[in-house]
Amino acid sequence: MIDLEKKNNLEKYSKLELKIQEVGTHVSVALELVVAVLVLLACICGLIALFPHLADMFAGLNKMAGQKNMLSDFLERVFTVVVGIEFLKMLCKPSSANVLETIIFLVARHMILVESKPWEDFLYVMAIVCLVLTKHFLVRDNRQFVFRGKKQDEGQTDTEVS
């Protein structure tokens, strides 16, 4: 009788835990969608805000003074929007490939916009090469990974791959 009572209590707790996990999952998905919509709105606003800067840059073509500052300011704004779009893509379709693409864009943005020494530029280029090679050799598509030259599904461990 006592064992049956304990079993019923355990079943109630496990059902409650499953319900809490289910609610937590739904809340986290909803929050991700809210953040994705906010990022989308920010990207749209950023794109709209680029047009006046583009017009200013073309208007300033006749004036050579300050041209470098205008171009770098414009590139900074463009790369910020591009990184925002990549972040939105990463939020909407989370995968290791999208995360790597976002990191590649972040490193490229930093490399282009920040004045650095040649050895720092070399390190940036090597970082991008490593990220691209990682993406190429480890991530084939959203569901398959390559581990030691063999394809592997996300759910498998490396001992299950034959």
C-alpha positions as CSV (number, residue, x, y, z in Angstrom):
1,M,0.0,0.0,0.0
2,I,2.8,2.4,0.9
3,D,4.7,1.5,-2.3
4,L,1.6,2.2,-4.4
5,E,1.2,5.6,-2.7
6,K,4.9,6.5,-3.3
7,K,4.5,5.4,-7.0
8,N,1.5,7.7,-7.4
9,N,3.4,10.6,-5.8
10,L,6.4,10.0,-8.1
11,E,4.1,9.9,-11.2
12,K,2.5,13.2,-10.1
13,Y,5.9,14.8,-9.7
14,S,7.2,13.5,-13.0
15,K,4.0,14.9,-14.7
16,L,4.5,18.2,-13.0
17,E,8.2,18.3,-14.1
18,L,7.2,17.5,-17.7
19,K,4.5,20.2,-17.7
20,I,7.0,22.7,-16.3
21,Q,9.6,21.8,-18.9
22,E,6.9,22.1,-21.6
23,V,5.9,25.6,-20.4
24,G,9.5,26.6,-20.1
25,T,10.1,25.5,-23.7
26,H,7.1,27.5,-25.0
27,V,8.1,30.6,-23.1
28,S,11.7,30.4,-24.4
29,V,10.5,30.0,-28.0
30,A,8.1,32.9,-27.6
31,L,10.9,35.1,-26.2
32,E,13.2,34.1,-29.0
33,L,10.5,35.2,-31.5
34,V,10.1,38.5,-29.7
35,V,13.8,39.2,-29.8
36,A,13.9,38.2,-33.5
37,V,11.1,40.6,-34.3
38,L,13.0,43.4,-32.4
39,V,16.2,42.6,-34.3
40,L,14.3,42.6,-37.6
41,L,12.8,46.0,-36.7
42,A,16.3,47.3,-35.8
43,C,17.7,46.0,-39.1
44,I,14.9,47.7,-41.1
45,C,15.5,51.0,-39.2
46,G,19.2,50.6,-39.8
47,L,18.7,50.1,-43.6
48,I,16.4,53.1,-43.8
49,A,19.0,55.2,-41.9
50,L,21.6,54.3,-44.4
51,F,20.0,56.2,-47.3
52,P,20.7,59.7,-46.0
53,H,24.3,58.7,-45.3
54,L,24.6,57.3,-48.8
55,A,23.3,60.6,-50.2
56,D,25.7,62.6,-48.1
57,M,28.6,60.5,-49.3
58,F,27.7,61.0,-53.0
59,A,27.2,64.7,-52.4
60,G,30.6,64.9,-50.8
61,L,32.4,63.3,-53.8
62,N,33.4,66.7,-55.0
63,K,34.9,67.5,-51.7
64,M,38.0,65.4,-51.0
65,A,38.4,66.5,-47.4
66,G,36.8,64.2,-44.9
67,Q,36.1,61.6,-47.6
68,K,37.8,58.8,-45.6
69,N,35.8,59.6,-42.5
70,M,32.5,59.6,-44.5
71,L,33.4,56.2,-46.1
72,S,34.4,54.6,-42.9
73,D,31.3,55.9,-41.1
74,F,29.1,54.5,-43.9
75,L,30.9,51.2,-43.9
76,E,30.5,51.0,-40.1
77,R,26.8,51.5,-40.4
78,V,26.5,49.0,-43.3
79,F,28.4,46.3,-41.4
80,T,26.3,46.9,-38.3
81,V,23.2,46.2,-40.3
82,V,24.8,43.1,-42.0
83,V,25.8,41.7,-38.6
84,G,22.3,42.4,-37.3
85,I,20.8,40.5,-40.3
86,E,23.2,37.6,-39.6
87,F,22.2,37.7,-35.9
88,L,18.5,37.6,-37.0
89,K,19.2,34.6,-39.2
90,M,21.0,32.9,-36.3
91,L,17.9,33.5,-34.1
92,C,15.4,32.2,-36.6
93,K,17.4,29.2,-37.7
94,P,19.8,28.2,-35.0
95,S,22.5,26.0,-36.3
96,S,26.3,25.8,-36.0
97,A,26.7,27.0,-39.6
98,N,24.7,30.2,-38.9
99,V,26.7,30.8,-35.7
100,L,30.0,30.5,-37.6
101,E,28.7,32.8,-40.3
102,T,27.9,35.4,-37.8
103,I,31.3,35.2,-36.1
104,I,33.0,35.4,-39.6
105,F,31.0,38.7,-40.3
106,L,32.0,40.0,-36.8
107,V,35.7,39.4,-37.4
108,A,35.5,40.8,-40.9
109,R,33.8,43.9,-39.7
110,H,36.4,44.4,-37.0
111,M,39.2,43.8,-39.5
112,I,37.9,46.3,-42.0
113,L,36.8,49.1,-39.7
114,V,39.5,49.1,-37.0
115,E,42.9,50.4,-38.0
116,S,45.4,47.8,-37.0
117,K,49.0,46.7,-37.4
118,P,49.9,44.2,-40.2
119,W,50.4,41.4,-37.7
120,E,46.9,42.0,-36.3
121,D,45.5,41.9,-39.8
122,F,47.3,38.6,-40.4
123,L,45.7,37.2,-37.2
124,Y,42.2,38.4,-38.3
125,V,42.7,36.7,-41.7
126,M,43.9,33.5,-40.0
127,A,40.9,33.6,-37.7
128,I,38.5,33.9,-40.7
129,V,40.4,31.1,-42.5
130,C,40.0,28.8,-39.4
131,L,36.3,29.7,-39.2
132,V,35.7,29.0,-42.9
133,L,37.6,25.7,-42.7
134,T,35.7,24.7,-39.6
135,K,32.4,25.5,-41.4
136,H,33.5,23.6,-44.5
137,F,34.9,20.5,-42.8
138,L,32.7,20.1,-39.8
139,V,29.3,21.4,-40.9
140,R,27.9,19.9,-44.1
141,D,24.3,21.0,-43.5
142,N,22.1,21.8,-40.6
143,R,21.7,18.2,-39.4
144,Q,25.0,16.4,-40.3
145,F,28.4,17.0,-38.9
146,V,31.7,15.5,-40.0
147,F,33.7,13.9,-37.3
148,R,37.1,12.5,-38.2
149,G,36.1,12.3,-41.8
150,K,32.8,10.5,-41.2
151,K,29.3,11.9,-41.4
152,Q,27.5,12.0,-38.1
153,D,23.9,13.0,-37.2
154,E,23.5,15.5,-34.4
155,G,21.9,12.9,-32.1
156,Q,24.6,10.3,-32.5
157,T,27.8,10.1,-30.4
158,D,31.1,9.3,-32.1
159,T,31.0,5.7,-30.9
160,E,27.7,5.2,-32.8
161,V,29.2,6.2,-36.1
162,S,30.5,3.2,-38.0
